[in-house]
Amino acid sequence: MEPEKKTNILLVDDNPAKLLALESALLTLHQNLVTATSGKEALRALLTQDFAVILLDVRMPVMDGFETAALIRQRQRSAHTPIIFVTALDRTETDPVRGYSLGAVDYIYAPIMPEILRAKVAVFVELHKQAEALRESDQRLQATFDQAAVGIAHTGLDGRWLLVNQRYCDIVGHTRERLLQRLCRNLTHPDDLEMSLENMRRVVAGETETCSTEMRYLRAAGSYVWVRQTLSLVRGVTGDPKYFISVLEDITSRKQAEEELGQSIKELARSNAELEQFAYVVSHDLQEPLRMVSSYVQLLAQRYQNRLDSDANDFISYAVDGSARMKKMITDLLAYSRVGRQGEEFAPIACEAVLNEARANLEAAITESSAEISHGPLPTVLGNAPLLVHLFQNLIGNAIKFRSKAPPRIQVSAKLDEQGWLFSVSDNGIGLNQQDADRVFMVFQRLHGREEYPGTGIGLAISKKIVEHHGGRIWVESEPGKGATFHFTIPAGVADRKV
């Protein structure tokens, strides 16, 4: 434990015997006793040290106690140091009025009673310690106030700044002197002023202890700085409001980033809308010329299939196959672009009924592959029935298409977690590398050649778009030869909105 700091006591007397007597009487206080044999020596001591109390003899040669006390009071460092006059003069010979006018706090007359002297001096020693502790506490608080990483200010009930730290000045871009001459409302952005005044009213009325607001202040250069202001109120012992404490954080960088992000999101939404419109227009408008090409190629095949050599027959076969694949790609691209373009409302959809409809659409493939499809309890969600049928149909159709040598075994399940409803479609098919898990959801991305597995590579992209349009996400977990599990989420309690 740190030892208690000693205080200084100044003893002034031209008589060595009297000084010794004073020291002996005060030794048990265990403080620093400093002695001086003249007023001039006492003044020199006061130049370098602070004292809890001064015991000053009245009658001294050259400069008596009263003259010494007058000079002590003229020095700023000792202007308020308590002085106890110690004198052997008779009470009728002293001038107490003069002494008290010079700041004396007491008179002690000879013969001195040690117990009384110690008691009186001990009072001023304790007061000095308390004052020192309070001064150190104030210094710590002031240092914390001045060096805080956030801006801190005291403002009056009229909105006038009373006290500000340096960080506050740095944030708002004004000097302390300029702020203390202004009202807060003069620097508040006009659009934020009403909100700021309302916060002050609410705090004063006791509706809330603190108010945190994002607002703008006018800087000296004419620009505005975004700040987060936390406002609280200091009240008196009777509850009457005294002043506000305002804490500021500079959030300009975050606001700029949010604005840039907002612009990017708007630009991305615009770009996506244009892309979807382009895909829709292209896929829609390409159907007519493709239909003409396909019709004439098929007519050519019918008329000249056996009248040309084998190379020509192959060429015609390639053209017919290519036009058929192109038609399928355009049809799928049109289906992709149409996701989210319908004007239907979300409605409660029983997922078991959706699954049954998807199974009915896949009946031929299920029968041909001897697939078995099982499921646990499925919930009712808010969504678009045709889109959800398409989603289940794509995932189950993929499980059937990418089957292993064993008959497909497909399990559909759903459970409620923190993301909402988590659906899983698991199979025992050929699986895929996890490194390709993101790629399979991209438009026209295929992991296998058309000779192995037919299709356009757009089914999972459509599935992803359907899930995201319902406010969820989709992903796959798989290993080659160990099947695959497609997971997707649909939020529980999604509000009705346009699809």
C-alpha positions in Angstrom: 0.0 0.0 0.0 1.4 3.4 -0.9 2.4 5.5 2.2 0.3 8.5 3.0 1.7 11.7 1.6 2.9 14.2 4.2 1.9 17.8 4.2 4.1 20.8 5.0 3.7 23.0 8.1 5.6 26.3 8.3 6.8 27.5 11.7 8.1 31.1 11.9 9.7 32.5 15.0 12.9 34.4 15.7 13.3 32.6 19.0 15.0 29.1 18.6 13.6 27.9 21.9 10.0 28.7 20.9 10.6 27.0 17.5 11.8 23.9 19.3 8.7 24.0 21.5 6.4 24.2 18.5 8.2 21.4 16.8 8.0 19.2 19.9 4.3 19.8 20.2 3.6 18.9 16.5 5.9 16.0 16.0 3.1 13.5 16.7 1.2 14.7 13.7 3.9 13.1 11.5 4.0 15.9 9.0 6.9 17.8 7.4 7.8 20.6 9.8 9.6 23.5 8.1 11.1 26.2 10.3 12.0 29.9 9.5 13.6 32.4 11.9 12.5 35.5 10.1 9.8 36.8 7.9 12.2 37.0 5.0 13.2 33.3 5.4 9.6 32.4 5.6 8.9 34.1 2.3 11.8 32.2 0.6 10.3 28.9 1.8 6.9 29.9 0.3 8.5 30.4 -3.1 9.2 26.7 -3.5 6.7 24.9 -1.2 3.0 24.8 -0.4 1.9 24.6 3.2 -1.2 23.3 4.9 -0.9 26.0 7.6 1.6 28.7 8.8 2.3 29.3 12.5 3.6 32.9 12.6 5.1 34.8 15.5 3.7 38.3 15.8 6.8 40.0 17.4 9.9 39.6 15.2 12.7 42.1 14.4 13.0 43.8 11.0 9.7 42.4 9.7 7.0 41.5 12.3 4.3 38.9 11.8 1.7 41.3 10.5 4.1 42.6 7.8 5.1 39.1 6.9 1.4 38.1 6.7 0.7 41.0 4.3 3.5 39.9 2.0 2.3 36.3 2.2 -1.1 37.3 1.0 0.3 39.2 -1.9 1.8 36.1 -3.5 -0.7 34.0 -5.5 0.8 30.7 -4.3 0.1 31.5 -0.7 -2.8 33.9 -1.0 -5.2 31.5 0.8 -2.8 29.5 3.1 -4.2 29.5 6.6 -2.2 31.6 9.1 -2.3 31.1 12.9 -0.6 33.9 14.8 1.4 32.6 17.8 2.3 35.3 20.3 3.6 35.8 23.9 2.0 39.3 24.0 -0.9 40.0 26.3 -4.3 39.9 24.6 -4.6 43.6 25.2 -1.3 44.3 23.4 -2.2 42.4 20.2 -4.3 43.7 17.3 -6.6 40.8 16.4 -8.6 42.9 14.0 -5.5 43.7 12.0 -4.5 40.0 12.1 -7.8 38.7 10.9 -7.9 41.3 8.1 -4.6 39.8 6.9 -6.2 36.3 6.6 -5.5 35.0 10.1 -7.6 32.0 11.1 -6.7 32.0 14.8 -4.6 33.4 17.5 -2.7 31.3 20.0 -1.3 33.0 23.2 1.5 31.9 25.4 1.8 29.8 27.4 0.9 27.3 24.6 -1.0 24.1 25.4 0.5 21.4 23.1 -2.8 19.5 22.9 -4.7 22.5 21.8 -2.0 23.5 19.3 -2.0 20.0 17.8 -5.8 19.9 17.6 -6.0 23.2 15.8 -3.2 22.4 13.4 -4.6 19.0 12.7 -7.8 20.5 11.4 -6.0 22.5 8.8 -3.7 19.6 7.9 -6.8 17.5 7.2 -8.5 20.3 5.2 -5.3 20.6 3.2 -5.2 16.9 2.4 -8.9 16.9 1.4 -8.3 20.0 -0.8 -5.2 18.3 -2.4 -7.2 15.1 -3.0 -10.0 17.1 -4.6 -7.5 19.1 -6.7 -5.9 15.8 -7.9 -9.3 14.4 -8.7 -10.2 17.5 -10.7 -6.9 17.3 -12.5 -7.6 13.7 -13.5 -11.1 14.5 -14.6 -9.8 17.5 -16.6 -7.1 15.4 -18.2 -9.7 12.8 -19.1 -12.0 15.5 -20.4 -9.3 17.2 -22.5 -7.8 13.9 -23.9 -10.9 12.0 -24.5 -11.2 10.3 -27.9 -14.7 11.7 -28.3 -15.9 15.2 -28.2 -17.4 16.3 -24.9 -19.2 19.6 -24.1 -21.4 21.2 -21.5 -24.2 23.3 -22.8 -26.7 25.5 -21.0 -30.4 25.1 -21.1 -30.5 28.0 -23.6 -28.3 25.9 -26.0 -25.1 28.0 -25.3 -21.8 26.1 -25.1 -20.3 26.4 -21.6 -17.4 24.0 -21.8 -15.8 22.0 -24.6 -12.8 19.7 -24.9 -10.3 19.8 -27.8 -11.7 16.8 -29.6 -15.1 18.5 -29.7 -13.5 21.5 -31.3 -11.6 19.3 -33.8 -14.8 17.4 -34.8 -16.9 20.5 -35.5 -14.0 22.5 -36.9 -14.2 25.6 -34.6 -12.0 27.0 -31.9 -13.0 26.8 -28.3 -13.3 30.6 -28.1 -15.6 30.7 -31.1 -17.8 27.9 -29.8 -18.2 29.5 -26.4 -19.5 32.7 -28.1 -22.2 30.8 -30.1 -25.4 28.9 -29.7 -25.6 25.3 -30.7 -28.6 26.1 -33.0 -26.4 28.5 -35.0 -24.2 25.6 -36.2 -26.8 22.9 -36.5 -27.9 21.9 -40.0 -31.4 23.4 -40.6 -32.9 20.0 -41.4 -31.7 18.6 -38.1 -32.5 21.6 -35.8 -36.1 20.6 -35.0 -35.0 17.1 -34.1 -32.2 18.5 -31.9 -34.6 20.8 -30.0 -37.0 18.0 -29.6 -34.3 15.8 -28.0 -33.5 18.6 -25.6 -37.1 18.9 -24.6 -37.5 15.2 -24.0 -34.5 15.0 -21.8 -35.5 18.0 -19.8 -39.1 16.7 -19.4 -37.7 13.4 -18.1 -39.1 11.3 -20.9 -35.7 9.8 -21.4 -32.3 9.9 -19.7 -30.3 10.1 -22.9 -30.9 10.8 -26.6 -28.6 9.6 -29.4 -29.0 11.2 -32.7 -27.1 11.3 -36.0 -27.0 15.0 -37.1 -24.9 17.6 -38.9 -22.9 20.6 -37.7 -21.6 23.4 -39.8 -17.8 23.6 -39.9 -15.8 26.8 -40.2 -14.9 26.0 -43.8 -18.6 25.9 -44.7 -19.0 22.1 -45.0 -21.0 19.9 -42.7 -19.7 17.2 -40.5 -21.9 14.2 -39.6 -21.8 13.3 -35.9 -23.5 11.0 -33.6 -24.6 13.0 -30.6 -25.5 11.5 -27.2 -27.3 14.0 -25.0 -27.9 13.8 -21.3 -28.9 16.2 -18.5 -27.3 17.2 -15.2 -29.8 18.0 -12.5 -29.5 19.8 -9.1 -30.1 18.1 -5.8 -33.8 19.2 -6.0 -34.1 17.8 -9.5 -34.0 21.1 -11.3 -32.1 21.0 -14.7 -28.7 22.5 -14.7 -26.9 21.8 -18.0 -26.6 19.3 -20.8 -23.7 17.0 -21.4 -23.1 16.3 -25.1 -20.9 13.5 -26.4 -19.9 13.6 -30.1 -18.5 11.0 -32.4 -17.4 11.8 -36.0 -19.3 9.5 -38.3 -18.7 11.4 -41.5 -16.6 8.5 -43.0 -19.3 6.0 -42.2 -22.0 8.2 -43.7 -20.0 8.7 -46.8 -19.5 4.9 -47.1 -23.2 4.3 -46.5 -24.1 6.9 -49.2 -21.6 5.3 -51.7 -23.0 1.8 -50.8 -26.5 3.1 -51.4 -25.6 4.5 -54.7 -23.9 1.2 -55.6 -26.9 -0.8 -54.6 -29.2 1.5 -56.7 -26.8 1.2 -59.7 -26.6 -2.6 -59.2 -30.4 -2.8 -59.1 -30.7 -0.7 -62.2 -28.1 -2.8 -64.0 -29.8 -6.0 -62.9 -33.2 -4.7 -64.1 -31.7 -3.7 -67.4 -30.0 -7.1 -67.7 -33.2 -9.0 -66.9 -35.1 -6.8 -69.4 -32.4 -7.5 -72.0 -32.6 -11.2 -71.4 -36.3 -11.2 -71.6 -36.4 -9.2 -74.8 -33.6 -11.2 -76.5 -35.0 -14.6 -75.5 -38.5 -13.5 -76.5 -37.5 -11.9 -79.8 -35.1 -14.7 -80.8 -37.9 -17.3 -80.8 -39.5 -16.2 -84.1 -36.3 -16.3 -86.3 -35.2 -19.5 -84.6 -38.6 -21.0 -85.2 -38.2 -20.2 -88.9 -34.7 -21.7 -89.0 -35.8 -24.8 -87.2 -38.8 -25.3 -89.5 -36.8 -25.0 -92.7 -34.0 -27.3 -91.3 -36.6 -29.9 -90.4 -38.3 -29.5 -93.8 -34.9 -30.0 -95.4 -34.3 -33.1 -93.4 -37.7 -34.6 -94.3 -37.3 -34.0 -98.1 -33.6 -34.8 -98.6 -32.7 -37.2 -95.7 -32.1 -40.1 -98.0 -31.3 -38.3 -101.3 -28.0 -36.8 -100.1 -24.7 -38.4 -99.2 -23.9 -39.4 -95.6 -22.0 -36.1 -94.9 -25.0 -34.0 -95.9 -27.2 -36.2 -93.8 -24.9 -35.6 -90.8 -24.9 -31.9 -91.5 -28.7 -31.8 -91.5 -28.8 -33.8 -88.3 -26.4 -31.5 -86.6 -28.4 -28.5 -87.7 -31.7 -30.0 -86.5 -30.1 -30.9 -83.1 -28.4 -27.5 -82.8 -31.7 -25.6 -83.5 -33.5 -27.8 -80.9 -30.9 -27.1 -78.3 -31.0 -23.4 -79.1 -34.8 -23.5 -78.7 -34.4 -25.2 -75.3 -31.8 -22.6 -74.2 -33.9 -19.7 -75.3 -37.0 -21.2 -73.5 -35.0 -21.7 -70.3 -33.5 -18.2 -70.6 -36.9 -16.8 -71.0 -38.1 -18.7 -67.9 -35.1 -17.4 -66.0 -35.9 -13.8 -67.0 -39.5 -14.2 -66.0 -38.8 -15.1 -62.4 -40.0 -12.2 -60.4 -41.7 -10.4 -63.3 -45.2 -11.7 -62.5 -47.6 -9.5 -60.6 -49.0 -12.1 -58.1 -49.1 -11.6 -54.4 -47.4 -14.0 -52.0 -49.9 -16.3 -50.3 -49.8 -19.2 -47.8 -48.6 -22.2 -49.8 -48.6 -25.8 -48.5 -45.2 -27.2 -49.4 -46.5 -30.8 -49.4 -49.0 -29.9 -52.2 -46.2 -28.1 -54.1 -44.0 -31.2 -53.8 -46.8 -33.4 -55.0 -47.3 -31.2 -58.1 -43.6 -31.3 -58.9 -43.6 -35.1 -58.6 -46.6 -35.3 -60.9 -44.7 -33.2 -63.5 -41.7 -35.6 -63.2 -43.8 -38.8 -63.3 -42.2 -40.1 -66.5 -38.7 -39.6 -65.3 -39.5 -41.1 -61.8 -41.0 -44.2 -63.4 -38.2 -44.6 -65.9 -35.4 -44.3 -63.3 -37.3 -46.2 -60.5 -36.7 -43.2 -58.3 -38.1 -43.2 -54.7 -39.0 -39.8 -53.2 -39.8 -39.5 -49.5 -40.4 -36.5 -47.3 -41.1 -35.6 -43.7 -43.5 -33.0 -42.5 -43.5 -29.9 -44.7 -44.6 -26.4 -43.6 -46.9 -23.8 -45.1 -45.0 -20.8 -46.2 -45.8 -17.4 -47.8 -44.7 -17.6 -51.4 -45.6 -18.0 -55.0 -46.9 -21.5 -55.8 -45.8 -21.8 -59.5 -42.3 -20.7 -58.6 -42.0 -23.1 -55.7 -43.3 -26.0 -57.9 -40.5 -25.0 -60.4 -38.0 -25.0 -57.6 -38.8 -28.5 -56.2 -39.1 -29.8 -59.8 -35.6 -28.5 -60.7 -34.0 -30.0 -57.6 -35.7 -33.4 -57.8 -35.2 -33.5 -61.6 -31.5 -32.9 -61.1 -31.3 -35.7 -58.5 -32.9 -38.0 -61.0 -30.7 -36.8 -63.9 -27.4 -37.1 -62.1 -28.0 -40.5 -60.6 -25.5 -43.2 -60.0 -26.0 -46.9 -61.1 -28.3 -47.4 -58.1 -31.9 -46.2 -58.4 -32.3 -42.6 -57.1 -33.3 -42.3 -53.5 -34.4 -38.7 -52.8 -35.3 -37.3 -49.3 -37.0 -33.9 -48.8 -37.1 -32.4 -45.3 -37.7 -29.1 -43.6 -37.0 -27.7 -40.1 -37.4 -24.3 -38.4 -34.2 -22.5 -37.3 -32.9 -19.0 -36.7 -32.9 -18.3 -40.5 -36.5 -19.4 -40.9 -37.5 -22.6 -42.7 -34.5 -24.7 -43.8 -35.4 -27.1 -46.6 -33.1 -30.0 -47.7 -33.2 -32.2 -50.8 -30.8 -35.1 -50.5 -29.9 -37.8 -53.1 -27.6 -40.7 -53.5 -26.4 -39.6 -57.0 -22.9 -39.0 -58.4 -22.3 -35.9 -56.3 -19.8 -33.1 -57.2 -16.6 -31.5 -55.9 -17.3 -28.9 -53.2 -15.1 -26.5 -55.1 -17.7 -26.4 -57.8 -20.5 -25.7 -55.3 -20.9 -22.0 -56.3 -20.4 -22.6 -60.0 -23.4 -24.9 -60.4 -25.8 -22.0 -59.7 -24.4 -19.8 -62.5 -26.3 -19.4 -65.8 -25.2 -21.9 -68.5 -22.5 -23.4 -66.3 -22.2 -27.2 -66.8 -19.9 -29.7 -65.0 -20.6 -32.4 -67.6 -20.8 -32.6 -71.3 -24.1 -32.8 -73.2 -23.2 -36.3 -74.3 -23.3 -37.5 -70.7 -26.2 -35.5 -69.3 -28.6 -33.4 -71.4 -29.7 -29.9 -70.4 -28.9 -26.2 -70.8 -27.2 -25.6 -67.4 -29.7 -23.0 -66.3 -32.0 -25.0 -64.0 -30.1 -24.4 -60.8 -29.6 -20.7 -61.7 -33.4 -20.5 -61.9 -33.7 -22.3 -58.6 -31.3 -19.8 -57.0 -33.3 -16.8 -58.4 -36.6 -18.3 -57.1 -35.1 -18.8 -53.6 -33.6 -15.3 -53.4 -36.9 -13.8 -54.6 -38.5 -15.4 -51.6 -35.9 -13.8 -49.3 -33.8 -16.9 -48.8 -30.5 -18.4 -50.0 -29.5 -21.8 -51.5 -26.3 -23.9 -51.3 -25.1 -27.4 -51.9 -23.1 -29.9 -49.8 -21.6 -32.8 -51.7 -18.7 -35.2 -52.4 -18.1 -37.1 -55.6 -19.7 -40.5 -55.5 -21.6 -39.7 -52.2 -24.6 -37.9 -53.4 -25.6 -34.3 -52.9 -27.8 -32.3 -50.5 -29.2 -29.0 -51.7 -30.3 -26.7 -48.8 -32.4 -23.6 -49.2 -34.2 -21.2 -46.8 -37.4 -19.4 -46.8 -38.0 -16.8 -44.0 -40.8 -17.6 -41.6 -43.5 -15.1 -41.6 -42.5 -13.2 -44.8 -44.8 -10.2 -45.3 -47.0 -10.1 -48.4 -45.3 -8.4 -51.3 -45.3 -8.3 -55.1 -43.5 -11.2 -56.8 
